Amino acid sequence: MGTVIAIVIIALALLGAPLFVVFSAAALSLFYFAGTDMSAVIVELYRISTIPLLITIPLFTFAGYLLAESKSPQRIVRFSRALVGWMPGGLAIVALVVCAFFTAFTGASGVTIIAIGGLMLPVLAAEGYQEKFSIGLLTTSGSLGLLFPPSLPIIIYGLVSGTSIDQLFIAGLLPGTFIVVLLSVYSMVIAQRSGVRRSEFSWRELASATREFSWELPLPVVVIGGIYSGLFTATEAAAITAFYAFIIEVWVYKDLSLTRDIPRVMRESMLLVGAILIILGSVLGFTNYIVDAQIPIVALEWIKQYMSSKIVFLILLNVVLLIGGALLDMLSALMLVPLVLPIAKEFGIDPIHLGIIYLANLEIGYSSPPAGLNLFIGSFRFKKPVVQLYWASLPFLSFYVIALGVITYWPDLSLVLLKYFGGK
């Protein structure tokens, strides 16, 4: 009977059944055959509804959608171009910074590629960047901001793993900046080799662009600075960010109509949040069985038979996460956290550092062949075959992998700021 049910669940997954259906069916079946009350799955749905930090998900998502639906992308592009457009590869750096900003606020939901990709691609082409480079940059940058607050995957990892979301926000800043800098250096080299022309620096244009962007400029300062200084928590930062974004986009810039646009933005953003919460509840129900069945302990004993080195374990972990990130969506990949976390602790890996490794792998997985989500969204947005995006993304992915190696084997890059701001 159990074999038949397992085959049915696998068939449902292959036929494209909703993710929460697959995980819920698996969890209910496993608890049933283990002789445990199946209400253990429903308890998880109730439990996440009582977590105070849960409110950060809808608030930050709503703020991100407000920014994406307004003319904020055009304003930040103009400001960034006036600030660094004169540098070699300046426009490519602008694209990287803008994509990181919007992915941090919208999550890796594809909004960045849709909103920024269509805006930046013709501008990059006009400046003389090759199409392959431009498409690869914009496709892989769709997940570039995952390590920056208030990234949705950081919040979800914190909820699933039970680690501090405030500390994760702090820990992700230096690794995220390192990735942006590494890609910026590569972009500068390509621009110089290709003879891409630079923009002339103008104090007048910078002043004008800064004045236009001045109301949105404080947003990252509010989120990062407030949490770093201990002035407020992630939950309070989410409320302030959502309220502030609502005020400036509706009444200051007047990009969005209170009666026409806001209901639509609320509906679209909350549909995403609802899907996330349903999947999250079913995933946590599934992981309940993993914990109750002591699978992490069994897995640890098995792993210890074949490896005793922390370095070897980290190599294996990255390989598994890279493959999983390329084949699974974010929440499916995060399902492995309760299994991996106790094993990582046995090898002396800090849970916060593990979270940054995990999220860095997700950044790569979103753009990795064969099934990275960014590749298909980019294929749709840029009207190019997905195979063409495979090849365009590979040079950028190689630098992501280099950054992943540094993040993995240099824990202080993730943890040093916590010594000063995070209470570690």
N, C-alpha and C positions, 0 to 999 in steps of 0.2 A: 504493500500500500504506500509506504514511504517513497519507494522508488518511482511509482506512478506520479505522485504529487510533485516530486522533484523534477520529473520530466515535463510536467504541465507548467510549472513555474518557469523553467528555462525556456520553454516554447513561448510563453507569454512575453518574456524579456526579448527574445529574438524577433517576435512579431511586432514589437514596438509598444507594448503595454506601458501605461504610465509608471514612472519609477516607484511612486509610493505604493502602487498595487503590488509590484514585484517584491519589494522589501517587506511590506505588511504580510503578504501571503507566506513568504519564507519564515518570518518571525513567528506567526501564528502556528504554522505547521511544526516548526522545531519545538516550540513550547508544548504543543499538544502531544507529540511523540515522546517528549521528555517527562510527561506526566505532571507538568506545571500548569497552573491556572493561566489561561490565555489573556486574562485581564492585565497581565504584566506589560503587554504591548500598549494597551489603552492608558495605563498608568503613566507611561512615558509622554504621551500626548498631553496629559494633564500637567505633568511635572514641568515641561518646558513652558507651559503657559503661566507658571508661577515664578519663573526666573526673572528677577528685576531687569537684568541686562537685555532681555528679549526685545524690549521696546526700542533698542538702538537700531535694530534691523529695519523696521518700517520708517523710522525717522530719517536715517541716513539715506535710505533708498529713495524716499520722497524728495529729499534735498538734491540728490544726484539727478533725478529726473527733471526737477525744476530747472537746474542749470543746463541740462542737455537740450531741453525743449525751448529755452530762451535763446537770446543772441549772445550768450556767454562764450560759446566757442569762438565766434568771430572776434570778440573783445580780447580774449586771452591770446589768440593768435597774433593780433595786432600788437599787443603789449610785448609778448615774447620776441616777436620779430624786431621791434624797435630796440629791445634790450640786447639781444645777442645775434641779430641778423647780419651784423658786420663781420662776424667771425668766420673762418673757414668752416664750411658745413653748417653755417648758422641756421639756415632754414630747416635742415634736418634735425638739428638740436631743438628747434622750436617745436617740431612735430613730436619729438620724444617727450619733451616737458609737458606739452599740452595733453598728450595721450595719457601720461602718468597721472596728471591732475584729474582728468575725467574718469579714468578707470578706478582711481582711489574712491571717488564719490559714487560711482554707479556700479562698481563691481565688474567682474569680467562677463557682463551680460550681453556684449555685442554692441551696446549703445555707443561706445567710443569709436568703433570702426565705422558705424553708420553715420555718426554725427561729424567726427573729425576726419575720417577717411575721405569722404566726398568733398570736404572743404579743402583739405591739404593736397590731395593728389594733383589737381590742375595747377596749383601754385608751385609745387615741386617741379612739375614738368616745365613750367614756364621759366624757372630758374636754371634749367639745364640738367637736372638729375635724370638718370636713366630710369625707364619705367620699371624694370625689374627691381632695382634698388628701392624705389619709392613704394612699390606695392609690398615688398618684403618688410620694409620698415613699418608701414602703417598696419600691416596684418599682425606682425609679432608684437607691436606696441599696444594692441588691444587688451593685453593683460599686464602691461608694464607696471601699473600702479598697485598691484595686489599687496605689496609689502608696505605701502604707505597708509596711514590712518586717513579716513575711517573705513578702510577696505572691508567689504562684506565677508569675504573668506576668512579674514583674521577673526572677526566676531564669531563666525560659525565654528572655526577651529577651537576658539576659547570655550564655547558652549559645550562642544563635544568632548573636549579633553579635560575640562574643569580647571584650566589655567586662567590667569588674570588677563583680561582683554586689555586693560590699561598698560600692563607690562608688555604685551605683544605689540601694541601700537608703538611703544618706545623702541622695542628691540628691532622692529622692521625698518626703522628710518635709515640707518647706516647701510645695511645690505641693499635696500632699494636704491639709495643714492649711488652706491657703487655700481650697480647694474646700469643706471642711467649714464654715469660717467664713462663706463667702458664702451657702451654703444655710441656715445657722443664722440669719443676719440676715433672709433672706427668710421663714423660718418664724416668726420673732418678729413681723415686720410682719403676716403673715397672722393670727397668733393674736390680736394686738391689734385688728385690724379685725373679727375674728369674735367678739370678746368671750369668748375661751376663758378659763376660770378657771385660776388658778394654784394650785399646791400650797403649803401653808405649810411654811416651813423649820423643821426640828426637829433640834437637835444630838443628841438622843437617837436619832432614826431614822438620822441619818448615822453615828453611832458604831456602831450595831447593824449597819447595812448594810456598813460598812467592815470590821467584824470578820468578818462572814459571807463577804465577798469577799476577805479579806486574803491568802489563799493564791494566788489567781489574779491579784491586782493586780500582782505583780512581773513577770509574763510579758512585757509590752511593754518594761518597763525592762531586763530581761535581754537581750532581742533588740536593741533600739535602743542602749541604753547600752553594752552589751558591744562592739558593732561600732564605735560612735562613738569609744569610748575606746581601741580597738585591743587590748582585753583578749583577744578571740578573734575568729575569722573567722566567716563565714556558715555554714560547715559545722559548726563547733563550736557555734555558736548553735542550729543545727537539732537537734543531738544533745541538748544541754542542755534545750531546750524540750520535745522529745518525751518525754524521761525524766521531767522535772519534771511535765508534764501527766499522764503515766501514773501517777505516784506519788500526786499529790493527788486525782485523780478516782477512783482505785481504793481507796486506803488512807486518805486523809485525809477527803474528803467522802463516800466510799463510794457515789457515784452509779452507778458501773459495776461489774458483777460480773466478776471475773477469769476465771471459767470460762464465763459465759453471754454477757456483752456484749463483752468484749475481742476474742474471735475474730471476732465479727460486724463490729466496727468495723475490725479489721485487714483483713478481706476486702473490705469496701466501699471503704475508702480505697486499698487496693492495686490494686483493679480500676480505679479512676480513674488511679492512677499508671501502671499497665501500659498503659492506653489512650494516655496522654500520651506515654510513652516510645516506643511503636510509631509513633505519628504523627510524633513529633519526628524519629525516625530516617529515616522516609520523606521528610519535608519537607527534611531536611538533604541527603539523597541527591538530591532534585530541585534544591535550590539549588547543589549541586556542578556540575550541568550549566550553570546560569546563570552561575556564575563561570568555568568552563572555556570556555564559548562567548563570554566577554567581553561579555555582554549589558549589564552596567552601563556599560561604556565606550561602547558603541554608543548606549545610552539617554542618557548624559551629552552626547555630541556632538549628538544630536538635540535635547535640551532647550536646549542653548546657542544653537541656531539661533533659538529663539523667545523665550528669556528670559535675561537676564543679571543679574537682580536677586534677591538673597537673599530679600527680602520676598515677591516674586511666587512664588518656588519654595515658600516655606513655606505660602502660601495654597493653592497647588495640592496640596501634600503633605497638608494638613489635609482638603481636600475629598475627595481620594482615600481617605484613611484613614477618614473619617467614613462614606463610602459603603461601603467595605469592611467596617468594623466593624458596620454595620447588616445586612449580607448574609452575612458569613462568621463562623465561630467564631474563637476566639482564635488557635489554631495556624495556621489558614489565613491570617489577617491577618499573623501574624508571619513567614510565608513570604516576604513582600516585603522584609524587613529586609536581606538580602544585596544586593538590587537597589538599595535606597534609600541604604544606608550610604555607599558610595563617592561617590555623587552629592552627598549632604549634606556630606561632607567637602570636596568641591570648592568648595562655597559657604561654607565656613568654619563649619559647624555642628558643635559638639562632639558626639561619639557618645553621651555621657552625657545631654546635653540632648535629643538626638534620641530617646533611649529614654524620657524623661519625656513628651515630646510624643506619642510613639507610644502609651504606656500611658494618657495622658489621653484620647486618641481612643478607645481601647478601652473606657474607662469609659463614654463617651457611646454608643458603638456597641451596647453590651449592652442599652441601653434605647431604642434608636432604631427607629422603624418603617422597613420593614415586618417585619423578621425578627429584631429584637433578642431574644436569649435570655431576658433578664429579663422581657420582656413576656409570653412564653408560660408561663414558670414562675409569674409573678404571676397570670396568667389562671386557671391551674390551682389555685393556692393560695387565691386570693380568690373563686373561682367567679364570675368576671366575664368578659364577652366581651372578646377581645383588643383590639377597636377602642376599647372604653371605656378601656382602659389606655393606648392611644395618646394620647388627649386628656388623661388625668390626668397623664401623664408630661411633656407638652410644656413646662409652666411651669418644671419643674425642669431639663429639658434646656437651656432657654435660659440658665440660670445656669451650667450646665456649659460651654456654648459660650463664654460671657464669660470664664470661668476659663481655658479652653483658649487664648483669645486672649492673655491675660496671660502664661500659661506659655510660649507660643510666642515672643512678642516681648520678653520680659524674661528672658533666659537666666540672669541672676544669681539669680533666685528658685530655680532648680534647682541652680546651681553654687556659690553663696556658701558653703554649709556645707562643701563639699569643700576649700575653701581652709584651713579650720581643722581638719577631722577626716579628710579623705579623701586628703590628700597631693597635691592638684593645685596 
